[in-house]
Amino acid sequence: MRALDADFLRWMLSDGAGAMFLSAVKRKDGLSLKVGWVELVSYAGVLEICICGGGMKRADGRWFSNLAEKGNTGSAAIFIILEELFHSGRLQPGQNLLGFIPESGRFSHGFAWLTLEA
């Protein structure tokens, strides 16, 4: 196996896997998330390998991030951050959430549009 192939497998497989229970029935108490859409994009085979960090400017107060506290948690990140956000007291029915889930090698990106419902 070539060194690049071994590194590629390490980068792509290091994120592990995650899962979430979905139901067509809303919760009887508390907030529920309605999934509007989910989009997965992969640039594997299109772009050069890039395993270097980059900052992203964002408007304070409108973004929720736990990267500084939790670090890179791989594919579990979206589940960890949703759990934290649900218990933050910042959510209200009718709000929309745009989830952006980058894969650490920047080959794949996931987006999800979620709406909070009472």
Residue pairs with C-beta under 8 A, 6 or more apart in sequence:
4 49
7 49
8 49
8 105
11 49
11 51
11 104
11 105
12 103
12 105
12 107
14 74
14 104
15 74
15 75
15 103
15 104
16 74
16 75
16 76
17 75
18 75
18 76
18 78
18 79
20 79
22 35
26 32
26 117
31 86
31 91
31 93
31 116
31 117
31 118
32 116
32 117
32 118
33 82
33 97
33 114
33 115
33 116
33 117
34 114
34 115
34 116
34 117
35 112
35 113
35 114
36 96
36 112
36 113
36 114
36 115
37 112
37 113
38 110
38 111
38 112
38 113
39 110
39 111
39 112
40 108
40 109
40 110
40 111
41 108
41 109
41 110
41 111
42 107
42 108
42 109
43 106
43 107
43 108
44 107
44 108
47 106
47 107
49 105
49 107
50 105
50 106
51 104
51 105
51 106
64 81
64 84
64 85
64 88
64 90
65 81
66 77
66 80
66 81
66 84
70 77
70 80
72 104
73 80
74 104
75 101
77 101
78 99
78 101
78 110
78 112
82 99
85 91
85 97
91 116
92 116
93 116
93 117
93 118
94 115
94 116
95 115
95 116
96 113
96 114
96 115
96 116
97 112
97 113
97 114
97 115
97 116
98 111
98 112
98 113
98 114
99 110
99 111
99 112
99 113
99 114
100 109
100 110
100 111
101 109
101 110
101 111
101 112
102 108
102 109
102 110
103 109
103 110
